[in-house]
Amino acid sequence: MPFHPPTALWAFALAGAVPKYSQRPPMGPGDLWSPLPVQHLDVTLDDGMTVDVAYIDSGPPSEGDLNAPPLVLIHGLSSSLGYWEYQIAPLAQQRRVIALDLPGYGASGRPDAAYTPPWYAEVLRAWLDAMNVDKAVLVGHSMGGQISMTFGLLWPSRVDRLVLSAPAGIETFNAGAQHWMKTYWHELRATEATEQELRATFTTLVFNKPGPGVERLLEERVRMSKTEAFRGTSVAVSRCVAGMLDHPVADRLDQLYMPTLLVFGSDDRMIPNPAFTGGRTRSVAQKGVDALPDAKLVLIPGAGHTVHHDAPEAFNQAVLSFLRQPAR
């Protein structure tokens, strides 16, 4: 869950930061890097709204079970399918892998919509229907984890397993913290972030392991901010934050009976929220394991909030091992 970093930390992170990408030409949704060709599918929701969903599809696995439920990768807040760059090829050897840009982000449409976890769950259901996918393993990061859990609560028969990478939805917030976050994340807030502030967020909160992949994602974020499409993303971010707070799942985890893998980085700087909650990541992770009926925890040393990007080999190994284990 996002928060405004303490002033001292923010000032320290900005020290010496020099804009690198803000003077380059804008980058539109169609210019974003993708590990596979991006496809588009219009899906129609129960209220008649049609939503353009961008996605990539690895097709049948090269070595694994052709009939096994596919892996559906669901990114987090302010992200896109490109955040799964280190998962697509390794996991696609064993399973069909499909990753989507959630509406509001990446190359998907930006409708005037609620952007709550239940709304995204309905989009996911309609999209899977259109893809002729009856059952899937949902792999969700952060907000994508809360969306995955919401989907599992609404349509449990369609979820083979859950893989939750540093998921939102387990940690809870008091009324004051909720009010602050909703007020801070107004619908133009994301458009106001400078390149220096974004670099600070990427390097002090989101990722623990710098590298070319992180730098590419930062460049995309900075250059996208100049586009009209990003104004739609900024609206989506604001409504997503409010939606996660207004549609909690923490008190319903005991209703998720499908096998579930929780993966956290031991040095996650966003969960628990340091401004409002404090404490240790392990305590939030253990709370999830204790509440879920059939859950396993993997805590990856040194990794941060985007654990699958910080420690891809360990993350992928944990996922593949989990998929090989028979359900109880």
C-alpha positions, 0 to 999 in steps of 0.5 A: 500500500503506498505512503508518503515517505518521511521527509528525512528519508526522502531528502536522503534518497534525492541527494545527488539524483539528476534527471535522466529521462524527463527530457526525452520524448514521451513514451506511449502505452504502445512503446512499453517493453514486453517480453512477448508480442502484446495482444488485445481483447475487448471484454464486456462486463455485466453492466455492458461496459467494454474494456480493452485488455492488453496481454501476452500469452506464451502458448503451450509449455515446452516441457510441462503438462499441456493440460495443466491450468495456465499461470495468470500473472497480475501486476500491482499498483502503478505497474504493468506486465513488464514487471514480470520480465524475469518470470515469463520465460522460465515459468513458460517452460512448465506452464502456459503463462498469460500476463495482462495489463490491468485496465488503467495501466500499460497498454490496456484501456483506461475507462471511467471505472471504479478500479476496485478489487471487485471490479478488477475481479469481474474484468478478470473473469470476463477476460478469462471467459473470452480466453476460454480459460476455465481454471487458472493459477492466479499469480498476483503481486501487491495489489494484484494479490488482493485482486487475486484473493478477491477473485478467489472469494467470488469464483473459487471453482475457477482458481486452481491455486494462488501465488501471492507475491508480497500481496496487499490485503493482509495488512489492515489500516485504521480509519485515520490512516485510510483517510490520509491515504485516500486524501493524499492519492487524489486523481492527479497525484501520480502526474505530479511526481518528479523524476527525482521523486520517482527514482527515490521511490524505486530505489528506497521502497519498490526495489532492493536490487538495482539493475537494467530492468529497474532502470528500464521500468523507471524510464518508462514511468517517467516518459509515460507521465508526459502522455494523455494516457497517463492522466488516465493511469493517475485516476486509476491509481487514486481509485485503486488505493481507495478501492483496496481500502474500501474492499478488504479481504483480511477478514475473509482469508479463511474462506480461501480454501485453494492451495496458496503460496505466499512469497515475501522478501525479508526486507520489504520496505512497503509491507508493513507500511512504515508510516502507519503500521511498522513492525516486520514483514514476517509478522504480516506474512505469518498472519496470512499463513495462519488465516489461510486454510492451506498456505505455505510461506517462502521468505526470500532473504534480502528481497524487497517489495517487488520480490519476484524482480529482486530475486527471480531465481528464488521466486521462480523456484518457489513457484515451480516447486509449489506447482509440483506439490499435490493439493491436500 
